[in-house]
Each structure stands twice: as structure tokens, then as C-alpha cells.
Amino acid sequence: MAGLACGLRLARAGHDAVVVEKAPEIREGGYLVALSRNAYHFAEDLGLVPCLRNRALTINASAYLDAAG
């Protein structure tokens, strides 16, 4: 994500930015992304919050468990 954010910032500043992916192919699915307060502010600065909200899932509860469950 850092590379994409950097590329977006550079492009918006008028630079020709190219982001190169190391993975050999596009992967299906996705990963949970949890944003801290600072990360949320950066996403806001990049104009990404509306898109993130449209794709957001609500976490109603979470718990830490030991090996016994």
C-alpha cells in the first residue's frame, strides 16, 4: 500500500509515476485493512475515504484467544 500511496501522491504532484507489482499475477480476494487514526487521516488526504467506506465491512466484536480458545 505504501507504494501505491506514494505513486498517487507523486502523480497528483505532476510527476509521471509508475508502480511496479512484484507478484507474478493479479490475486483474487483481498485482505483486511484496519486504519489507525493517522492512517485514516492519510487516506482522507489522498481522497480515498469515500471509496473505502463503500467497501467497508463493520466489525461488531473481536477477541484475543489463547490455544485453549
Summary of the structure (lengths in Angstrom):
residues: 69
radius of gyration: 16.2
end to end distance: 32.5
largest distance: 54.5
contacts: 82
relative contact order: 0.10
helix: 39%
strand: 0%
